[in-house]
Amino acid sequence: MESITQRLLAKGSGRPGGLSARIRPSRRDEPHRLLPPVVAWLMANLITWLIAKASVSGDGSHVAYWSTDGRRRWDSEHYLSIAKTGYEMFRCRDRYPNFPDVLCGNVAWFPGYPMSVRAVSATGLSYETSAVVVTEASLFGMFAVLWWLIGARLTWATGLTLAIGAVFPGGVYFHAMFPIATGTLALLVCTAGVKRGSWGIAAAGGFVAASCHPVGAVAVGMLLLSAFFAWQRDTWPVRLAKAGASAAVAGCGVLWATWLMWQATGRWDAYEAIQKSSYQQGGLRQPFDEMRRAYDFPFSGWYRPKGHLPWLVEHGLTAHRTQLWLNAVFFLLVVATAAVRLIRNHRLGTGEWAALILTAAIFLLPFFAGAEMSWYRNHAQMFVGLILVTHMSRWVQVPLLAFCTIQYALLGAMFFSGVLV
């Protein structure tokens, strides 16, 4: 019997219609593997649209989610200005006599996202439409790369992970004219490169992440540490070389931003100068003090919609506070999951190490650097931590999904009502 089976297998392997061809996955099934990330992307847009509709203000005005205006907030204007005309920096009083004597301009924002917008606008689309296209394409790319990183096989664990990604804390900024989706996609690509053993892909992802947003520079640190958990088929000198080279290329994303700002302003320290002059940022902060300032920041005191407020907006005016609690819980769950897997298996996968390091760095960085008005969108890049969420118990995933959905609605209402910047 055994010899007959071996002959059948051998015969089948030599002919297209043989037994081995029958057990091989059909190429016609391959497009269906992309169906879960497509559904996740569509659901993320549907949920966000419903939240925007529920955020109609008391005076009857509302934000049209499908319009470009619905995706714009304060910093969006700076990103669009970089895409249109490049960088500039000037003394505010030179143009606005009644303004405080500080520096003005757009050199506090990195070029990765606006330069992508400029490239898409070459097709003839407006800069505003191009910005939305880049954002939504990046969001779909996030789901697609995450899907590959968690195995590209639909199970309860992977399905719930994608569902959490659709309502990820702070994820409303994945739809806005901000670099958050593009930077997060780059971090996932960087992680995929490390997992796949391709230092070139890892370096390219790190470069884009670092050029999109200061938080993206955490990729440089992760790549440096990758010598200890990645490239394990290579000798130590080669591992160190790959880690160092990929980190150096990623760091060039920051150097590229600095170079563009220098070309426009003549100052290598343009970014640092405007941060210090206009935003009182620079140097290390006491992280717990920054957390308290972030928690207590009076967003609704800056702008409160007039008239009778919808229930969702009324209860979302201070949603940044529950957002901070949820972000902290998510961070701790990721760390705990990594610890459990490390104890049980005595190791973590390459992608899991990368996700753990990036998640920890993204959570902590805003509180060390000082970002009391923007930490919630910076923390959205902890999306990379979903690589470890897929290993959590269903008893953890389901409550996490519920809390993320509620918080997504509250912070989304805060965003679409104009309270959040």
Kinemage of the C-alpha trace (Angstrom):
@kinemage 1
@onewidth
@group {chain A} dominant
@subgroup {mainchain}
@vectorlist {calphas} color= white
{ca met a 1} P 0.000 0.000 0.000
{ca glu a 2} L 2.759 2.423 0.922
{ca ser a 3} L 4.627 1.853 -2.330
{ca ile a 4} L 1.439 2.329 -4.376
{ca thr a 5} L 0.778 5.643 -2.627
{ca gln a 6} L 4.328 6.806 -3.281
{ca arg a 7} L 3.998 5.942 -6.992
{ca leu a 8} L 0.711 7.821 -7.251
{ca leu a 9} L 2.219 10.899 -5.618
{ca ala a 10} L 5.265 10.728 -7.844
{ca lys a 11} L 3.083 10.344 -10.915
{ca gly a 12} L 0.849 13.194 -9.855
{ca ser a 13} L 3.773 15.517 -9.277
{ca gly a 14} L 4.870 15.191 -12.879
{ca arg a 15} L 1.549 16.090 -14.505
{ca pro a 16} L -0.532 19.284 -14.196
{ca gly a 17} L -3.692 17.300 -13.437
{ca gly a 18} L -2.093 14.966 -10.917
{ca leu a 19} L -2.738 14.534 -7.235
{ca ser a 20} L -0.232 17.185 -6.110
{ca ala a 21} L -1.904 19.758 -8.355
{ca arg a 22} L -5.240 18.975 -6.749
{ca ile a 23} L -4.032 19.607 -3.208
{ca arg a 24} L -2.213 22.789 -4.207
{ca pro a 25} L -4.272 25.975 -3.522
{ca ser a 26} L -5.929 27.290 -6.659
{ca arg a 27} L -4.770 30.650 -7.964
{ca arg a 28} L -8.400 31.571 -8.426
{ca asp a 29} L -8.709 31.558 -4.635
{ca glu a 30} L -5.867 34.019 -4.144
{ca pro a 31} L -7.942 37.207 -4.755
{ca his a 32} L -10.258 36.120 -1.937
{ca arg a 33} L -7.353 36.421 0.475
{ca leu a 34} L -7.583 40.197 0.061
{ca leu a 35} L -11.295 40.203 0.862
{ca pro a 36} L -10.913 40.577 4.691
{ca pro a 37} L -8.730 43.738 4.493
{ca val a 38} L -11.061 45.174 1.835
{ca val a 39} L -14.056 44.582 4.123
{ca ala a 40} L -12.176 46.081 7.079
{ca trp a 41} L -11.357 49.209 5.053
{ca leu a 42} L -14.962 49.583 3.881
{ca met a 43} L -16.303 49.081 7.406
{ca ala a 44} L -13.866 51.663 8.786
{ca asn a 45} L -15.223 54.214 6.314
{ca leu a 46} L -18.850 53.247 6.923
{ca ile a 47} L -18.513 53.561 10.703
{ca thr a 48} L -16.699 56.887 10.438
{ca trp a 49} L -19.360 58.219 8.053
{ca leu a 50} L -22.136 57.244 10.480
{ca ile a 51} L -20.311 59.035 13.306
{ca ala a 52} L -19.958 62.142 11.151
{ca lys a 53} L -23.710 62.059 10.415
{ca ala a 54} L -24.439 61.735 14.130
{ca ser a 55} L -22.281 64.784 14.884
{ca val a 56} L -24.625 67.362 13.380
{ca ser a 57} L -24.361 70.500 15.524
{ca gly a 58} L -27.240 72.316 17.125
{ca asp a 59} L -27.277 75.123 14.561
{ca gly a 60} L -27.924 72.620 11.795
{ca ser a 61} L -24.427 72.676 10.332
{ca his a 62} L -22.584 69.433 9.870
{ca val a 63} L -19.530 67.992 8.266
{ca ala a 64} L -19.954 66.114 4.990
{ca tyr a 65} L -17.733 63.096 5.510
{ca trp a 66} L -17.370 62.455 1.800
{ca ser a 67} L -16.196 66.019 1.138
{ca thr a 68} L -12.603 67.156 1.483
{ca asp a 69} L -13.637 69.768 4.067
{ca gly a 70} L -14.755 66.970 6.367
{ca arg a 71} L -11.197 65.638 6.471
{ca arg a 72} L -9.420 68.949 7.225
{ca arg a 73} L -8.304 70.217 10.615
{ca trp a 74} L -5.709 72.714 11.824
{ca asp a 75} L -2.525 70.944 10.779
{ca ser a 76} L -4.062 69.876 7.478
{ca glu a 77} L -3.589 73.429 6.194
{ca his a 78} L 0.134 73.223 6.870
{ca tyr a 79} L 0.488 69.891 5.089
{ca leu a 80} L -1.424 71.245 2.094
{ca ser a 81} L 0.725 74.384 2.019
{ca ile a 82} L 3.904 72.255 1.963
{ca ala a 83} L 2.467 70.225 -0.905
{ca lys a 84} L 1.558 73.361 -2.852
{ca thr a 85} L 4.463 75.760 -2.279
{ca gly a 86} L 7.032 74.060 -0.044
{ca tyr a 87} L 8.451 75.256 3.258
{ca glu a 88} L 8.608 78.767 4.724
{ca met a 89} L 9.447 80.375 8.070
{ca phe a 90} L 9.171 84.041 9.103
{ca arg a 91} L 8.659 86.329 12.068
{ca cys a 92} L 4.923 86.463 12.692
{ca arg a 93} L 4.922 90.246 13.209
{ca asp a 94} L 6.373 90.780 9.758
{ca arg a 95} L 2.987 89.781 8.329
{ca tyr a 96} L 0.630 90.101 11.285
{ca pro a 97} L 1.410 93.242 13.331
{ca asn a 98} L -0.856 92.265 16.236
{ca phe a 99} L 0.551 88.742 16.513
{ca pro a 100} L 3.001 87.740 19.287
{ca asp a 101} L 6.651 88.094 18.320
{ca val a 102} L 7.266 84.403 17.588
{ca leu a 103} L 8.141 82.363 14.518
{ca cys a 104} L 5.472 81.397 11.990
{ca gly a 105} L 5.526 79.029 9.039
{ca asn a 106} L 5.098 75.348 8.245
{ca val a 107} L 8.543 73.957 9.169
{ca ala a 108} L 7.065 72.170 12.209
{ca trp a 109} L 5.599 69.514 9.879
{ca phe a 110} L 7.473 66.755 8.055
{ca pro a 111} L 7.466 66.320 4.246
{ca gly a 112} L 6.700 62.636 3.619
{ca tyr a 113} L 2.926 63.013 3.429
{ca pro a 114} L 2.726 66.384 1.622
{ca met a 115} L 5.258 65.266 -0.983
{ca ser a 116} L 3.101 62.186 -1.617
{ca val a 117} L 0.129 64.535 -2.047
{ca arg a 118} L 2.139 66.634 -4.497
{ca ala a 119} L 3.004 63.519 -6.508
{ca val a 120} L -0.650 62.405 -6.736
{ca ser a 121} L -1.750 65.947 -7.668
{ca ala a 122} L 0.401 65.601 -10.811
{ca thr a 123} L -2.441 63.435 -12.172
{ca gly a 124} L -4.635 66.534 -12.307
{ca leu a 125} L -6.485 66.029 -9.039
{ca ser a 126} L -6.738 68.953 -6.649
{ca tyr a 127} L -4.353 68.987 -3.705
{ca glu a 128} L -7.264 68.431 -1.328
{ca thr a 129} L -8.570 65.431 -3.245
{ca ser a 130} L -5.036 64.077 -3.614
{ca ala a 131} L -4.582 64.313 0.152
{ca val a 132} L -7.700 62.200 0.734
{ca val a 133} L -6.601 59.685 -1.900
{ca val a 134} L -3.190 59.286 -0.247
{ca thr a 135} L -4.821 58.903 3.163
{ca glu a 136} L -7.398 56.307 2.130
{ca ala a 137} L -4.932 54.365 -0.021
{ca ser a 138} L -2.579 54.274 2.960
{ca leu a 139} L -5.374 53.023 5.208
{ca phe a 140} L -6.189 50.194 2.824
{ca gly a 141} L -2.484 49.406 2.641
{ca met a 142} L -2.391 49.256 6.447
{ca phe a 143} L -5.087 46.589 6.521
{ca ala a 144} L -3.446 44.647 3.675
{ca val a 145} L 0.032 44.582 5.256
{ca leu a 146} L -1.403 43.822 8.700
{ca trp a 147} L -3.349 40.941 7.149
{ca trp a 148} L -0.114 39.504 5.759
{ca leu a 149} L 1.683 39.983 9.066
{ca ile a 150} L -0.960 38.040 11.008
{ca gly a 151} L -0.995 35.133 8.588
{ca ala a 152} L -3.565 36.093 5.909
{ca arg a 153} L -5.929 33.364 7.119
{ca leu a 154} L -9.407 34.159 8.377
{ca thr a 155} L -10.034 32.875 11.891
{ca trp a 156} L -11.846 34.280 14.904
{ca ala a 157} L -8.566 35.764 16.127
{ca thr a 158} L -7.560 37.426 12.856
{ca gly a 159} L -11.120 38.560 12.107
{ca leu a 160} L -11.462 40.230 15.495
{ca thr a 161} L -8.043 41.817 15.034
{ca leu a 162} L -9.141 43.434 11.762
{ca ala a 163} L -12.383 44.534 13.427
{ca ile a 164} L -10.431 46.262 16.205
{ca gly a 165} L -8.290 47.883 13.528
{ca ala a 166} L -11.413 49.346 11.901
{ca val a 167} L -12.243 51.200 15.137
{ca phe a 168} L -8.720 51.601 16.432
{ca pro a 169} L -8.221 54.261 19.160
{ca gly a 170} L -7.522 57.568 17.445
{ca gly a 171} L -8.212 55.962 14.075
{ca val a 172} L -10.442 58.817 12.946
{ca tyr a 173} L -7.147 60.447 11.926
{ca phe a 174} L -6.559 57.591 9.484
{ca his a 175} L -9.232 59.308 7.353
{ca ala a 176} L -8.112 62.904 7.848
{ca met a 177} L -5.636 65.044 5.892
{ca phe a 178} L -2.831 64.043 8.210
{ca pro a 179} L 0.207 61.770 7.744
{ca ile a 180} L -0.984 59.294 10.389
{ca ala a 181} L -2.199 56.600 7.974
{ca thr a 182} L 0.810 56.975 5.665
{ca gly a 183} L 3.257 56.866 8.575
{ca thr a 184} L 1.521 53.839 10.111
{ca leu a 185} L 1.586 52.005 6.781
{ca ala a 186} L 5.321 52.705 6.581
{ca leu a 187} L 5.864 51.272 10.081
{ca leu a 188} L 3.976 48.125 9.076
{ca val a 189} L 6.051 47.810 5.903
{ca cys a 190} L 9.192 48.247 8.006
{ca thr a 191} L 7.975 45.468 10.301
{ca ala a 192} L 7.146 43.264 7.316
{ca gly a 193} L 10.651 43.806 5.953
{ca val a 194} L 12.194 42.733 9.237
{ca lys a 195} L 9.946 39.680 9.433
{ca arg a 196} L 10.669 38.705 5.850
{ca gly a 197} L 14.409 39.184 6.294
{ca ser a 198} L 14.644 41.977 3.717
{ca trp a 199} L 16.717 44.826 5.085
{ca gly a 200} L 15.911 46.885 1.967
{ca ile a 201} L 12.140 46.764 2.560
{ca ala a 202} L 12.672 47.435 6.266
{ca ala a 203} L 14.903 50.422 5.486
{ca ala a 204} L 12.448 51.850 2.932
{ca gly a 205} L 9.552 51.567 5.376
{ca gly a 206} L 11.613 53.179 8.108
{ca phe a 207} L 12.644 56.032 5.799
{ca val a 208} L 9.045 56.860 4.875
{ca ala a 209} L 7.878 56.574 8.495
{ca ala a 210} L 10.601 58.936 9.725
{ca ser a 211} L 9.927 61.412 6.921
{ca cys a 212} L 6.183 61.513 7.599
{ca his a 213} L 6.143 62.293 11.310
{ca pro a 214} L 8.615 62.664 14.195
{ca val a 215} L 7.013 59.645 15.889
{ca gly a 216} L 8.026 57.579 12.868
{ca ala a 217} L 11.637 57.936 13.944
{ca val a 218} L 10.987 55.117 16.430
{ca ala a 219} L 11.615 52.833 13.442
{ca val a 220} L 15.300 53.779 13.653
{ca gly a 221} L 15.561 52.439 17.203
{ca met a 222} L 13.648 49.275 16.367
{ca leu a 223} L 15.895 48.590 13.387
{ca leu a 224} L 19.015 49.051 15.482
{ca leu a 225} L 17.676 46.522 18.002
{ca ser a 226} L 16.687 44.130 15.214
{ca ala a 227} L 20.200 42.688 15.271
{ca phe a 228} L 19.152 40.842 18.446
{ca phe a 229} L 15.916 39.291 17.149
{ca ala a 230} L 16.040 39.320 13.330
{ca trp a 231} L 18.319 38.243 10.460
{ca gln a 232} L 18.994 35.028 12.399
{ca arg a 233} L 20.161 33.046 9.377
{ca asp a 234} L 23.143 35.373 9.130
{ca thr a 235} L 26.310 35.572 11.161
{ca trp a 236} L 26.572 38.239 13.850
{ca pro a 237} L 28.670 40.630 11.729
{ca val a 238} L 26.091 40.429 8.927
{ca arg a 239} L 23.193 40.860 11.365
{ca leu a 240} L 24.820 43.944 12.826
{ca ala a 241} L 25.491 45.284 9.349
{ca lys a 242} L 21.889 44.792 8.202
{ca ala a 243} L 20.480 46.338 11.374
{ca gly a 244} L 22.849 49.291 11.198
{ca ala a 245} L 22.380 49.890 7.468
{ca ser a 246} L 18.591 49.737 7.625
{ca ala a 247} L 18.545 52.056 10.654
{ca ala a 248} L 20.867 54.504 8.884
{ca val a 249} L 18.652 54.595 5.785
{ca ala a 250} L 15.557 55.079 7.967
{ca gly a 251} L 17.268 57.932 9.791
{ca cys a 252} L 17.842 59.616 6.442
{ca gly a 253} L 14.093 60.335 6.447
{ca val a 254} L 14.695 62.893 9.178
{ca leu a 255} L 17.771 64.222 7.362
{ca trp a 256} L 15.705 64.642 4.192
{ca ala a 257} L 13.148 66.704 6.117
{ca thr a 258} L 15.923 68.815 7.620
{ca trp a 259} L 17.516 69.338 4.207
{ca leu a 260} L 14.244 70.517 2.618
{ca met a 261} L 13.686 72.962 5.470
{ca trp a 262} L 17.256 74.260 5.187
{ca gln a 263} L 16.851 74.821 1.456
{ca ala a 264} L 13.726 76.906 2.044
{ca thr a 265} L 14.772 78.845 5.148
{ca gly a 266} L 18.569 78.745 5.241
{ca arg a 267} L 18.499 77.251 8.749
{ca trp a 268} L 19.408 73.687 9.692
{ca asp a 269} L 17.556 74.116 12.977
{ca ala a 270} L 14.341 75.471 11.454
{ca tyr a 271} L 12.222 72.683 12.943
{ca glu a 272} L 13.722 73.033 16.414
{ca ala a 273} L 13.523 76.836 16.282
{ca ile a 274} L 9.797 77.022 15.501
{ca gln a 275} L 8.971 74.285 17.993
{ca lys a 276} L 10.732 76.207 20.749
{ca ser a 277} L 9.503 79.676 19.758
{ca ser a 278} L 5.865 78.998 18.908
{ca tyr a 279} L 4.992 75.742 20.666
{ca gln a 280} L 7.314 75.727 23.689
{ca gln a 281} L 8.505 72.252 22.760
{ca gly a 282} L 11.990 70.831 22.760
{ca gly a 283} L 14.073 68.745 25.102
{ca leu a 284} L 12.856 65.984 27.391
{ca arg a 285} L 9.796 66.353 29.602
{ca gln a 286} L 8.608 64.667 32.756
{ca pro a 287} L 6.294 62.027 31.252
{ca phe a 288} L 3.785 61.864 34.115
{ca asp a 289} L 3.462 65.649 34.133
{ca glu a 290} L 2.803 65.554 30.393
{ca met a 291} L 0.196 62.839 30.846
{ca arg a 292} L -1.610 64.996 33.391
{ca arg a 293} L -1.499 68.037 31.098
{ca ala a 294} L -2.790 65.934 28.206
{ca tyr a 295} L -5.605 64.564 30.365
{ca asp a 296} L -6.642 67.984 31.655
{ca phe a 297} L -6.330 69.908 28.382
{ca pro a 298} L -9.590 71.918 27.918
{ca phe a 299} L -10.430 71.199 24.284
{ca ser a 300} L -14.112 72.075 24.716
{ca gly a 301} L -13.045 75.377 26.260
{ca trp a 302} L -11.423 76.338 22.974
{ca tyr a 303} L -14.459 75.667 20.854
{ca arg a 304} L -17.917 74.451 21.778
{ca pro a 305} L -20.529 74.089 19.009
{ca lys a 306} L -23.474 76.457 19.357
{ca gly a 307} L -27.049 75.441 19.965
{ca his a 308} L -28.437 72.124 21.077
{ca leu a 309} L -25.786 69.434 20.809
{ca pro a 310} L -26.459 65.869 19.663
{ca trp a 311} L -26.097 63.231 22.372
{ca leu a 312} L -22.901 61.877 20.825
{ca val a 313} L -21.227 65.285 20.677
{ca glu a 314} L -22.378 66.243 24.185
{ca his a 315} L -20.788 63.106 25.612
{ca gly a 316} L -17.725 63.366 23.391
{ca leu a 317} L -16.518 66.813 24.418
{ca thr a 318} L -13.973 65.331 26.834
{ca ala a 319} L -13.396 62.033 25.034
{ca his a 320} L -9.627 62.618 25.048
{ca arg a 321} L -9.640 61.597 28.720
{ca thr a 322} L -11.122 58.152 28.150
{ca gln a 323} L -8.899 57.952 25.092
{ca leu a 324} L -5.819 58.203 27.303
{ca trp a 325} L -7.079 55.419 29.566
{ca leu a 326} L -7.865 53.164 26.596
{ca asn a 327} L -4.480 53.828 24.992
{ca ala a 328} L -2.738 52.915 28.248
{ca val a 329} L -4.792 49.710 28.545
{ca phe a 330} L -4.004 48.772 24.940
{ca phe a 331} L -0.289 49.341 25.533
{ca leu a 332} L -0.342 47.201 28.685
{ca leu a 333} L -2.282 44.430 26.946
{ca val a 334} L 0.282 44.305 24.149
{ca val a 335} L 3.132 44.120 26.656
{ca ala a 336} L 1.320 41.445 28.698
{ca thr a 337} L 0.596 39.366 25.585
{ca ala a 338} L 4.248 39.520 24.569
{ca ala a 339} L 5.316 38.503 28.084
{ca val a 340} L 2.936 35.519 28.146
{ca arg a 341} L 4.101 34.315 24.736
{ca leu a 342} L 7.706 34.756 25.781
{ca ile a 343} L 7.164 32.673 28.926
{ca arg a 344} L 5.188 29.943 27.157
{ca asn a 345} L 7.234 29.669 23.978
{ca his a 346} L 10.573 30.980 25.280
{ca arg a 347} L 10.678 33.243 22.234
{ca leu a 348} L 8.799 35.819 20.220
{ca gly a 349} L 8.480 35.912 16.465
{ca thr a 350} L 10.468 38.510 14.566
{ca gly a 351} L 7.373 40.542 13.700
{ca glu a 352} L 6.155 40.323 17.289
{ca trp a 353} L 9.417 41.747 18.649
{ca ala a 354} L 9.237 44.581 16.148
{ca ala a 355} L 5.583 45.323 17.020
{ca leu a 356} L 6.319 45.283 20.755
{ca ile a 357} L 9.234 47.709 20.480
{ca leu a 358} L 7.346 50.074 18.169
{ca thr a 359} L 4.180 50.053 20.294
{ca ala a 360} L 6.084 50.838 23.484
{ca ala a 361} L 8.077 53.622 21.846
{ca ile a 362} L 5.028 55.200 20.191
{ca phe a 363} L 3.089 55.218 23.462
{ca leu a 364} L 5.893 56.791 25.503
{ca leu a 365} L 7.444 59.221 23.015
{ca pro a 366} L 4.764 61.964 23.052
{ca phe a 367} L 4.985 62.231 26.839
{ca phe a 368} L 8.762 62.566 26.809
{ca ala a 369} L 8.762 65.020 23.880
{ca gly a 370} L 5.734 67.086 24.938
{ca ala a 371} L 2.592 66.749 22.820
{ca glu a 372} L -0.352 67.661 25.014
{ca met a 373} L -2.506 68.644 22.014
{ca ser a 374} L -1.583 65.859 19.596
{ca trp a 375} L -0.719 62.698 21.555
{ca tyr a 376} L -4.045 61.022 20.685
{ca arg a 377} L -3.304 61.060 16.960
{ca asn a 378} L 0.345 60.123 17.532
{ca his a 379} L -0.829 57.120 19.555
{ca ala a 380} L -2.948 55.958 16.622
{ca gln a 381} L 0.283 54.623 15.137
{ca met a 382} L 0.210 51.947 17.870
{ca phe a 383} L -1.891 50.176 15.220
{ca val a 384} L 1.246 48.078 14.678
{ca gly a 385} L 0.520 46.471 18.060
{ca leu a 386} L -2.395 44.600 16.444
{ca ile a 387} L 0.186 42.050 15.342
{ca leu a 388} L 0.197 40.882 18.959
{ca val a 389} L -3.544 41.397 19.491
{ca thr a 390} L -4.179 38.437 17.212
{ca his a 391} L -2.581 36.221 19.900
{ca met a 392} L -4.858 37.467 22.681
{ca ser a 393} L -7.655 35.359 24.092
{ca arg a 394} L -11.090 35.892 22.605
{ca trp a 395} L -12.183 36.886 26.107
{ca val a 396} L -9.805 39.840 25.765
{ca gln a 397} L -10.384 40.625 22.104
{ca val a 398} L -14.168 40.935 22.310
{ca pro a 399} L -14.256 43.416 25.243
{ca leu a 400} L -11.389 45.335 23.618
{ca leu a 401} L -13.416 45.597 20.410
{ca ala a 402} L -16.438 46.856 22.360
{ca phe a 403} L -14.486 49.522 24.231
{ca cys a 404} L -12.655 50.609 21.077
{ca thr a 405} L -15.964 50.976 19.215
{ca ile a 406} L -17.475 53.180 21.925
{ca gln a 407} L -14.362 55.305 22.218
{ca tyr a 408} L -14.027 55.598 18.437
{ca ala a 409} L -17.540 57.043 18.282
{ca leu a 410} L -16.857 59.526 21.097
{ca leu a 411} L -13.518 60.754 19.754
{ca gly a 412} L -14.958 60.828 16.230
{ca ala a 413} L -17.768 63.083 17.435
{ca met a 414} L -15.169 65.293 19.091
{ca phe a 415} L -13.330 65.456 15.760
{ca phe a 416} L -16.282 66.074 13.459
{ca ser a 417} L -17.858 68.669 15.748
{ca gly a 418} L -14.647 70.687 15.448
{ca val a 419} L -13.617 70.410 19.092
{ca leu a 420} L -10.552 68.263 18.423
{ca val a 421} L -7.564 69.680 16.562
